[in-house]
Amino acid sequence: MTLDDALDELYGASLEDFVTERKRLAKKLGGEEGKELAKARKPSVAAWVLNQLARRERRDVDLLLDAGHRLRRAQAGVLRGEERASFEQARTKELDALKRLAKAAERMLRDTRGSASASTLTQVNEALRTAAVTEEGRELLARGRFTEPLQASGFDAFAGIEVPKHAGKRRPPEKSHAQREAEKELRALERELGAARARVQALEEQVEALRRRLRA
């Protein structure tokens, strides 16, 4: 057994048996690797759930990791001016995988601990979202070796944001000098036309006033 094998076995153990298993596996390894394993931190309840999801819900975890990778690429593309279709598809797949994993986490907590607190489920869901789009999180989730759930911060939260509605629309091409000059001339003529119309209206009002005086 290698240290890597022992860590996989340890973090797959039940939370109640973690300390006992750590001692047993450290003794089995012996030497420096045994000492290293003895330092392994016991996971929190939320971290333990994440580790079990990585082992028991492998298909949905892989789908989430794939969707997270695609989502991150699609977000960057949309902000460069590309179409939103890839972003929307990746986001839908990410949300679908998250929903299934959230249900699995709730079932697991109820089956093993008798209840599923909203706080723990929130930590699990946030960690899954963050793990899907960060290198550290992807490795932890792929291996199932969390000791504490990840929390989104900075760019980690980027996958959770909505891309602005205007993003993805291509910017119009630069206008030529002739086009810009023509637009200036058009605006000037429109102003002159407006002034002329106002003058005509004023003259018509004067004519009508004179007619009323002549009929009086």
N, C-alpha and C positions, 0 to 999 in steps of 0.2 A: 504493500500500500504506500502511495506517495502522499505528500502533504496536500496536494491538490485533491486527491481522492478523499482524504480524510475531511477536508473542509466541505466538500460536496455532501458527504454523509452527515456531517455535524449540522449543517444548516438545513438539512432536510428532516432533522429529528423534530419531535414534538417540543413545544416550548418548555413543558414541565421536565422533560428529560435532557435538556440541553447541557446542564452542568455535569450530570452523570456521564453523558456521552462524551463530553469534552475530556474528562479525566480518563475515560476508557481508551479513547482514540489516541490521546497524548501518550499514554503508557504503551500502547501498541506500537506507535511510531518510534518512540524513544529518541535519544540523541537531541541534536539541535532542532530537528523538525518537530519533535514532541514538545520541546519547550516553546517553539513558535506557535504551535497549535493551542497550547495551554493559555496563550494570551488572547485567543479569539474572543471577541465580545459577544455576549448574549444579546440577541435581537429584541427590540421592543415588540409589542403585540402587532402593531401595524407592519413592521419590518418582517416579522415572522410570516404574516399573511402573504406578503409580497413574495417571499421565498417559496412558500407552498404553491402559489399561483404559477410560479416559474416552472415547477415540477409537475403539477397536476393539470394545468391548463396550458400546456405547451403550444397547442395550435393557435389559440387566441393571443398568447404572448408574442408568438412569431408574427402573427398578422398585425399586431399593434406596433411592433418594432419596424416592420416593413412600411406600414402606413406613416409612422413618424418620420422615417427617412424620406419618403416621398413628399410628405407635407412640408418638411423643411426646405427641400429643393424647390417645391412649387411656390412657396412663399417668396423665396428669393427671386424666382422667375417673374412672379406677378409684380413685384416692386420694381423690376427692371422694365416693365411694360408688356410682359407676355400675357396671354389669355388666362382667365380664371378657371377654366375647365379642370385642369390638372389639380389645382388647389382644392376645388370643391369635391372632386372624387376622393382625393387623399383624406380630406377632412371627414367625409362621410364614413370611410373605412375605419378611420381612427375612432370616431364616436361609436360606431357599431362594436368594435373590439372592446372599447372601454366599458360599454354597457354590459356586455357579457361577462367581462372580468369582474365588474362591480357586483353583479348578481352572484357570481361564484364566490367572491370574498365574503359576502353576507351569509351565504349558505355555510361556508367553512367556519365562520365565527360562531354561528348558531349551533352547528353540530359539535364543535370542539370546546366552546367556552360558554355555551348556553344563551348568549345574547350577542348582538352586533351593535355597538354604540355608533352613533352618528359621527362622533369625533374620529374614531378609528377608521371608519369607512371614508371619511373625507381625506384623511391622511393617505390612505391607500390610493384613492383615485388621483389625488394631486401628484403623488409619487409616480404613478403609472404614466400620467401625461408628461411629466418632466423627464422620466427615464426614456421615453420614446424618442426624444429629440436631443439628448445630450450624450456625449461619448461615455462619460462616467456612468450615467444612468443605464445606458444600453448594455454595458458590460455587466453591471450589477444584476440587472433584470435577466439577462441571458444566462447568467450563472446561478442566480438565486442566492445571493450572499449579502443581503441588506442587514445592517445592524440598526439603522435608523432610516425612516422614510425620507426620500429626497423632498426638498421644497423648492418651488419655482422662484427664480430670482434673475433679474437682468434679462439676457437673451434667452434664458431657459424658458421664460414665459411667452416667448415669441410665438410658439405654436398655438397658444391659446387665444391669440388676438384675432379679431376680424380684420381682414384686409380691407382698406377703405374702398368704397364703391367705385371711386374714380380710378383706382389702381387697375392696371391691366389694359386701360385704354391707351392706344398708341398716340403719342404726341403728333400733332400735325407737322408736316414738313416746314422747314424754314422758308419764309417768303422772300422773294427776290427784291432787289432795290426798286425795280420798276413797279412791282405790285404794291410795295409800301407807299411809293409816291402817288400811285393811282388812287389808293385808299384815302390818302390825305386830301387829294383834289376832290374826291367824291364827297368827303365830309364837309369840305368848304362850300361846295355847290349846294349841298343839302341845307346848310345854314343860310345861304343866300336865298334859296327857294323858300325856306320858312319865313325869312324876313319879308320877301316879296309878297307872300300870301297874307302876312299880317298887314302890310301896306295896302294891298288890294281891299282887304276887309275894312280897313279904316276909311278908305276912299268911298267904298260902297255905303258905309254908314253916313258919311258926309252928304253924299248925293241924296240918300233917302231923307235926311233931315231937311235939305233944301226943298225937296218936293213937298214935304209936309207943310213947310212955310208958305209955298206958293198956293197950296190948296186951301190954306186957312182964310 
